[in-house]
Amino acid sequence: MNIIQAPRKDKKQHFERLMEKGTVMVFLDSRKTGVKVPDAHLANPQLCLKFNYAFEIPDFKITDDKIEASLSFGGRRFFCELPFDALFAVTLENGGEVVFFPEDLPGEFTLYAAGSAIKAKAPEALTAIENDKNAPRPAFTVVKGEGELAGSNETPTPRKKPSLKLVE
């Protein structure tokens, strides 16, 4: 298992590299400017979409600024535009690699919430990380509290002063 914390400028490079390896799950904040997805998903701070060259999507295109493709939502096709600015993580579906872009995690996210979202989609990936004491760790201190992801199933632990620390 390989976990990478990468700068935002490398999003396209990491996405294309992972696409060569198989199915890639993209985690994005659909509220960001320029994101075009079905209206029902426009307020989702943790939208997860799958891509694979084997899907043979005829209008799939990776530009310098965004990913474009007609994707299926509830059996209906919708032409999506996903600016790289909206992506905050990409991972291989099989759990081989996770790439976080900490600069672009949505404001209400903690690393815990981001990890939970990915764990829900790729449990083997993070279970392997949790069990591997030698696995590289993202440089974050996770503090649970009032800043938990809105809509999360977990009940936040009340704190007088919630915080999230980014260690560079």
C-alpha positions as CSV (number, residue, x, y, z in Angstrom):
1,M,0.0,0.0,0.0
2,N,1.4,3.4,-1.0
3,I,0.0,6.6,0.4
4,I,1.2,9.9,-1.2
5,Q,0.6,13.4,0.0
6,A,1.0,15.5,-3.2
7,P,0.9,19.2,-4.1
8,R,-2.2,20.3,-6.1
9,K,-0.1,21.0,-9.2
10,D,0.5,17.3,-9.6
11,K,-3.2,16.2,-9.8
12,K,-3.3,15.5,-13.5
13,Q,0.0,13.6,-13.4
14,H,-1.1,11.3,-10.6
15,F,-4.6,10.8,-12.2
16,E,-3.0,9.8,-15.5
17,R,-0.4,7.5,-13.8
18,L,-3.1,5.7,-11.8
19,M,-5.3,5.3,-14.8
20,E,-2.6,3.2,-16.5
21,K,-2.9,0.8,-13.5
22,G,-6.6,0.2,-13.5
23,T,-9.8,1.6,-12.0
24,V,-9.3,5.0,-10.4
25,M,-11.6,6.5,-7.8
26,V,-11.7,10.3,-7.8
27,F,-12.8,12.2,-4.7
28,L,-14.0,15.7,-5.4
29,D,-15.9,18.6,-3.9
30,S,-18.7,19.1,-6.3
31,R,-19.5,22.5,-4.9
32,K,-16.4,24.0,-6.5
33,T,-16.6,26.4,-9.4
34,G,-16.8,24.7,-12.8
35,V,-17.9,21.2,-11.6
36,K,-20.7,19.9,-13.8
37,V,-22.5,16.8,-12.5
38,P,-26.2,16.1,-12.1
39,D,-28.0,18.6,-9.8
40,A,-28.5,15.9,-7.2
41,H,-24.8,15.7,-6.6
42,L,-23.9,19.4,-6.8
43,A,-23.8,20.0,-3.0
44,N,-21.7,16.9,-2.2
45,P,-18.3,17.7,-0.6
46,Q,-17.1,14.1,-1.1
47,L,-18.4,12.9,-4.5
48,C,-16.6,9.8,-5.6
49,L,-16.5,8.8,-9.3
50,K,-14.8,5.9,-11.0
51,F,-12.8,5.9,-14.2
52,N,-11.1,3.2,-16.2
53,Y,-9.9,3.2,-19.8
54,A,-11.7,-0.2,-20.1
55,F,-15.0,1.6,-19.7
56,E,-14.4,2.9,-23.2
57,I,-16.3,6.2,-22.6
58,P,-16.3,7.8,-26.1
59,D,-16.1,11.4,-24.9
60,F,-13.6,10.8,-22.0
61,K,-10.9,13.4,-22.1
62,I,-8.2,14.6,-19.8
63,T,-7.1,18.2,-20.4
64,D,-4.7,20.4,-18.5
65,D,-7.5,21.8,-16.3
66,K,-10.1,19.1,-16.0
67,I,-11.5,15.6,-16.7
68,E,-14.5,15.4,-19.1
69,A,-16.7,12.3,-19.6
70,S,-20.3,11.2,-19.9
71,L,-20.8,9.1,-16.8
72,S,-23.8,7.0,-15.6
73,F,-25.8,8.2,-12.6
74,G,-28.7,5.9,-11.8
75,G,-28.5,4.4,-15.2
76,R,-28.7,7.8,-17.0
77,R,-25.8,9.4,-18.8
78,F,-24.6,12.9,-17.9
79,F,-21.7,14.8,-19.4
80,C,-19.5,15.8,-16.5
81,E,-16.7,18.4,-16.3
82,L,-14.5,17.9,-13.3
83,P,-11.9,20.6,-12.8
84,F,-8.7,19.4,-11.2
85,D,-9.2,22.2,-8.7
86,A,-12.1,20.3,-7.2
87,L,-10.2,17.0,-6.7
88,F,-8.8,16.3,-3.2
89,A,-7.9,12.6,-3.6
90,V,-7.4,9.8,-6.1
91,T,-7.0,6.2,-5.4
92,L,-6.7,2.9,-7.1
93,E,-9.9,0.9,-6.5
94,N,-7.9,-2.2,-5.7
95,G,-6.2,-0.4,-2.8
96,G,-2.7,-0.2,-4.2
97,E,-2.3,3.5,-3.9
98,V,-3.9,6.6,-2.4
99,V,-2.9,10.1,-3.3
100,F,-4.2,13.0,-1.1
101,F,-4.0,16.7,-2.1
102,P,-4.3,18.3,1.4
103,E,-4.4,21.8,0.1
104,D,-7.8,21.1,-1.5
105,L,-9.6,19.1,1.2
106,P,-13.0,20.7,1.7
107,G,-13.1,23.0,4.7
108,E,-15.4,20.8,6.8
109,F,-13.2,17.8,6.3
110,T,-10.7,16.4,8.6
111,L,-8.3,13.7,7.5
112,Y,-10.4,11.3,9.5
113,A,-13.5,12.1,7.4
114,A,-11.5,11.9,4.1
115,G,-10.1,8.5,5.2
116,S,-13.6,7.4,6.1
117,A,-15.0,8.3,2.7
118,I,-12.2,6.4,1.0
119,K,-12.5,3.5,3.4
120,A,-16.2,3.2,2.5
121,K,-15.2,2.9,-1.1
122,A,-12.0,0.9,-0.9
123,P,-12.0,-0.9,2.6
124,E,-9.0,-3.1,1.7
125,A,-6.9,-0.1,1.0
126,L,-7.1,1.6,4.3
127,T,-7.3,-1.6,6.3
128,A,-3.9,-2.6,4.9
129,I,-2.6,0.9,5.8
130,E,-4.0,0.7,9.4
131,N,-2.4,-2.7,9.8
132,D,1.0,-1.8,8.4
133,K,3.0,-0.1,11.0
134,N,5.7,0.8,8.4
135,A,3.2,2.4,6.0
136,P,4.0,6.1,5.4
137,R,1.5,8.4,7.1
138,P,0.1,11.7,5.9
139,A,1.5,14.6,7.8
140,F,-1.7,15.5,9.6
141,T,-2.8,15.5,13.2
142,V,-6.4,14.4,13.3
143,V,-8.7,16.1,15.8
144,K,-12.3,14.9,16.0
145,G,-14.9,17.4,17.1
146,E,-17.4,20.0,15.9
147,G,-15.5,20.3,12.6
148,E,-16.5,16.8,11.6
149,L,-17.9,16.3,8.1
150,A,-21.5,17.6,7.9
151,G,-23.8,14.7,7.2
152,S,-21.4,12.1,8.7
153,N,-23.0,9.2,10.4
154,E,-20.7,9.7,13.4
155,T,-21.7,11.9,16.3
156,P,-19.1,14.5,16.8
157,T,-17.4,14.6,20.2
158,P,-18.1,18.1,21.6
159,R,-14.9,20.1,22.3
160,K,-14.4,23.6,23.5
161,K,-11.9,24.4,20.8
162,P,-11.9,22.1,17.7
163,S,-8.8,22.2,15.6
164,L,-7.0,20.5,12.7
165,K,-3.3,20.7,12.5
166,L,-1.4,20.6,9.2
167,V,2.3,19.7,9.8
168,E,4.5,20.4,6.9
